[in-house]
Amino acid sequence: MTGTIINILVFMTISSAIAFYLGYMFGTTKAYTKKVKLNPIFKNQCNIYHKPLILSLPKRSGKDNLTEVRGINEALENELNKLGIFHFEQISKWTNKNLEWVEVFLGIEKQISQEKWISQSSSLYSKSLKK
């Protein structure tokens, strides 16, 4: 009786080891062949805690024409929209840390601060409120 229990345990241990080995071999080869797309928020050396307020969609009134800000062309506007920035109000509320985060994220070092996007957006936002 004890001999059969020992035999069962030995066979179970051997089959578990073989299954583990085969799973490891086949599981790791598939993992390296897949191309994983990294969430763009984690690209570069952006600190996610300094990310500005973003929206999933523009407000019902529609998105603002961000190209009115000197320094934002159509390509940058599209990148900002992909990020979730659609309105002058959002840009006008950025802190220095938010500004640095967006510069690093978009790869446009010092451009936002030099072109004064925040002050331009503030004036455009206040003009839109007066309409």
C-alpha positions in Angstrom: 0.0 0.0 0.0 2.7 2.5 0.9 4.6 1.4 -2.2 1.7 2.5 -4.5 1.3 5.8 -2.7 5.1 6.5 -3.1 4.9 5.5 -6.8 1.9 7.8 -7.3 3.7 10.7 -5.6 6.9 10.1 -7.7 4.9 10.0 -10.9 3.0 13.2 -9.9 6.2 15.0 -9.1 7.8 14.0 -12.4 4.8 14.9 -14.5 4.5 18.3 -12.6 8.2 19.0 -13.4 7.7 18.1 -17.0 4.6 20.2 -17.3 6.3 23.2 -15.6 9.3 22.9 -17.9 7.2 22.7 -21.1 4.9 25.5 -20.0 8.0 27.7 -19.3 9.5 26.9 -22.6 6.4 27.5 -24.7 5.1 30.4 -22.6 8.2 32.5 -22.7 8.8 32.1 -26.4 5.4 33.5 -27.3 5.7 36.4 -24.8 8.9 37.7 -26.6 7.4 37.5 -30.1 4.4 39.7 -29.3 4.9 43.4 -29.9 3.5 45.2 -26.9 2.4 48.8 -27.4 3.2 50.9 -24.4 0.7 53.4 -23.2 1.9 56.8 -24.4 1.5 58.3 -21.0 4.5 56.2 -19.8 6.8 57.1 -22.7 10.0 59.0 -22.1 10.8 60.0 -18.6 7.5 61.6 -17.8 6.4 61.7 -14.2 2.8 60.7 -14.3 2.0 62.7 -11.2 2.7 66.0 -13.0 0.3 65.1 -15.9 -2.2 67.9 -16.6 -5.9 67.6 -16.3 -7.1 65.7 -19.4 -10.5 65.0 -20.9 -11.6 61.9 -22.7 -13.8 64.0 -25.1 -14.1 67.7 -25.8 -17.0 69.6 -24.2 -20.4 69.7 -25.9 -19.6 73.1 -27.3 -16.8 71.5 -29.3 -13.0 71.7 -29.1 -11.1 74.9 -29.3 -8.9 75.7 -32.3 -5.6 75.3 -30.4 -3.7 76.4 -33.5 -4.7 80.0 -32.5 -2.0 79.7 -29.9 1.3 80.8 -31.4 3.6 77.8 -31.6 0.8 75.1 -31.9 0.6 73.8 -35.5 -1.9 71.2 -36.7 0.4 68.3 -35.8 0.9 69.5 -32.2 -2.9 70.1 -31.9 -3.5 66.5 -33.0 -1.0 65.3 -30.4 -2.6 67.4 -27.7 -6.0 66.1 -28.7 -4.8 62.5 -28.5 -3.5 63.3 -25.0 -6.9 64.7 -24.0 -6.2 68.4 -24.2 -8.9 70.1 -26.3 -9.5 73.6 -24.7 -7.7 76.8 -24.0 -9.1 76.5 -20.4 -7.1 73.3 -19.8 -3.9 74.9 -21.0 -4.5 78.1 -19.1 -4.7 76.1 -15.8 -1.3 74.3 -16.3 1.3 74.6 -13.5 5.0 74.7 -14.2 5.1 71.0 -13.5 2.3 70.3 -16.0 4.1 72.4 -18.6 7.3 70.5 -18.1 5.5 67.2 -18.3 3.8 68.1 -21.6 7.1 69.3 -23.0 8.9 66.0 -22.2 5.9 64.0 -23.3 5.7 65.7 -26.7 9.4 66.0 -27.1 9.3 69.8 -27.4 11.7 70.9 -24.7 11.3 74.6 -23.6 8.9 75.4 -26.5 5.8 75.8 -24.4 7.5 78.1 -21.9 9.3 80.1 -24.6 6.2 80.6 -26.7 4.1 81.3 -23.6 1.2 79.0 -24.3 -0.3 79.4 -20.9 -0.7 83.2 -21.1 -1.9 83.0 -24.7 -4.4 80.3 -23.7 -5.6 82.4 -20.8 -6.3 85.4 -23.0 -8.0 83.3 -25.6 -10.1 81.6 -22.9 -11.2 84.9 -21.4 -12.1 86.2 -24.9 -14.2 83.1 -25.5 -16.1 83.7 -22.2 -16.9 87.3 -23.3 -18.6 86.1 -26.5 
